[in-house]
Amino acid sequence: MNPSAPLQPHPARTASKFACVMTLVLLWGFAPWALLSAVLLGSFAVPLAQAIGSPTAGVLFGWAIVAAALLITPVAMLRDVAEPMRGEPVDRERAPELWALVEEVAAAVGGTVPDVVLVDNGSGLYTQRTMRHGVRRTVLLLGIGVFTTRTVGLFRAMLAVHMGGSATAGRSVEGLVWDGHMYLKGLFAKYPANPLNLLLWPYAAVCFAATSRITRARVLAGDQAAAAYAGGPNTWSTLAEVQVLDRMWGRFLRTHLNPAVEHGLLPFDVMGGFSRFLDALPEERAALRTEPLSGRTAWNATHPSHARRVAALVGAPGGLRPGDERPALGLFADHRPVAATVDVMWRSQGTARASWEEVADWLERHWHEVRAARSYQVIGGLLGPSRASLDGLLSEIDTGRRGALFQELDRRGFPAGGLASMVAVAAFRSQKMRTEIRWGEGTGLVGADGRPFDPKALIASLFTAEPDTDAVRKALADRGVDLHRAVAEG
């Protein structure tokens, strides 16, 4: 990675001064959102009553009912925001090193030591501060994915970035601005069809534009505090890695997790699978690190772009500490019970849980069986049911009409990869086959002799200029595939 020249950081006091000015104009609009909504609705009542010649009191009563109905969603949003975060509680006995690190980071960057640390199945860090019955409570939620993909040094830096950015908000007026910003943003995202959102959109747009500048400055100031504690290289590396992990997660979904879910299976140990996926693709991960970081942000983004945040940290001093290269999961006394507990949080309607190996075996067999069944159906329709087999197809090729035969099969809807699937199914029926997970690619077959089994390679001579069916028969026999098992079932 070659970050650009460092930008000038935004000191915390700049954000604080700007926040004080903007608060005089904007802050009052966050807390009494319901009151503002009612005023906007009520302001139409008197003109409407005069226009239609109705008693003002009656129209006001009608507007009150409408306002009450429309205000259900903003009030519900307040309740949603107040809902406690959920996760597996991790006390000091289960993770003494983690708690010690949390306390150390909080002291270094001015953060708050949480009362509770939770772990869930995600990949983020969140802090929630609540007050109930006069008691303040701070909860820190850590995704298990933050640990499985990072070393201790990178986790320390990420925790410092999070706590450094939230420290300013927890002690000053920026905290109120931040809370208001997130409330407005959540309200418009969750209830886009509420008419009040349309009425208040210009007001919210001004709030977004103004407070985003405050919160972005707060984030940059937190990054600087984190770098001063955890070291510049650790800090900008963990920030830059977010983009890499996002890209790798998308590929993991496409090649491994989504195909399983689409067929009604949800693997156990999802994040463990992602970790093995990353370990299997070091070159791809390294290549992504050399790509430029994204410099684009939305107009109302609460965080600067990754490119700007990383560039602002280039040149910050500091290096690795002893133990920084250890896996971050080592911060738990034993991470396995925690990982197993939070893995249960993965849910998808209509799926059954299974191991990665069971999922791979089912998917590989299912794909080949479906394609092979369709292939035999097309062959039988062309050559007759008695010849719906691989041997019947090879015998037809021996007559010298391969080109016309393949063309007619294609016209009838012969599936792509159908011949390979016919071989794979015959191999399953002929010998002890197993499926292996090929992280980054999907799944593959391994024969009884322990060697990778590639059905396409065994039939490659059918597609040469002069097809050699004898070579195909010999290749199949050498790998223990009984050609007579390559037939349609039933």
Number of C-alpha atoms within 10 A of each C-alpha: 13 11 18 14 13 15 13 10 16 18 15 19 13 13 22 19 14 16 24 15 11 16 18 9 10 19 20 12 17 18 14 11 17 20 12 15 20 19 11 15 18 19 12 13 20 15 13 15 16 12 9 9 9 12 12 15 12 12 20 19 13 14 18 16 12 14 19 14 10 19 20 12 17 23 13 12 19 13 10 11 15 13 11 11 14 11 19 17 14 17 14 14 10 17 18 15 15 22 21 12 17 22 15 17 25 18 14 17 26 20 24 22 18 19 12 15 22 19 24 25 24 18 17 15 18 14 16 15 15 13 10 7 5 7 7 10 13 16 20 22 23 22 18 25 22 23 22 22 22 21 21 23 26 29 24 25 28 26 23 31 29 21 31 29 27 24 22 24 21 17 13 13 17 24 18 18 25 20 15 22 24 16 19 22 17 17 20 20 11 13 14 12 10 16 12 21 20 13 13 15 14 11 13 20 15 13 23 21 15 19 27 22 20 24 26 21 25 30 27 27 23 27 31 27 23 29 25 19 23 28 24 24 21 26 32 28 19 22 20 21 20 14 18 20 18 11 13 20 16 12 16 21 14 15 17 25 22 16 17 22 20 12 15 15 23 25 23 19 21 20 22 18 18 23 18 14 21 20 14 14 13 11 11 13 17 12 11 18 18 12 13 15 23 12 11 12 12 10 11 18 17 22 19 21 17 21 18 21 25 26 21 23 28 20 13 17 14 15 13 14 11 9 11 17 13 14 17 23 23 16 19 20 16 12 17 10 12 19 22 15 15 19 20 14 13 15 12 13 8 11 15 15 18 15 14 22 16 14 25 25 19 15 19 21 17 14 12 20 19 15 21 29 18 18 26 25 19 22 24 18 14 15 15 12 14 11 19 22 25 22 17 18 20 18 13 15 19 14 8 12 10 18 10 11 17 14 11 15 16 13 10 14 12 21 17 11 14 20 21 20 25 27 26 25 26 23 25 18 14 18 15 12 19 19 21 18 18 15 19 20 13 17 18 16 24 15 19 16 12 10 10 14 20 15 19 15 11 19 20 15 17 17 11 8 7 10 18 17 19 13 15 19 17 13 16 19 12 11 17 17 23 18 19 11 19 25 21 20 10 3
